[in-house]
Amino acid sequence: MDVSWLIYIGMAKLGYTEKEVYLMQVGKWMDLFETYKQVYNFETARQFYGKKEEEKPRKASAMDL
């Protein structure tokens, strides 16, 4: 894990101080970064939030057991 990259993104893109990023749980940081990426894509590509492809129902298989 590249801690310097985590701290840089947390400070430059998410607006936290170095100490706040350093003390932040990795899971929280990842959630914030995913949200940042969605907002960035929305602002730059003018795409809608969270438009994911709908999953098609899957046929059951004997391999699933």
Secondary structure, 3 states (H helix, E strand, C coil): CCHHHHHHHHHHCCCCCHHHHHHCCHHHHHHHHHHHHHHHHHHHHCCCCCCCCCCCCCCCCHHHC
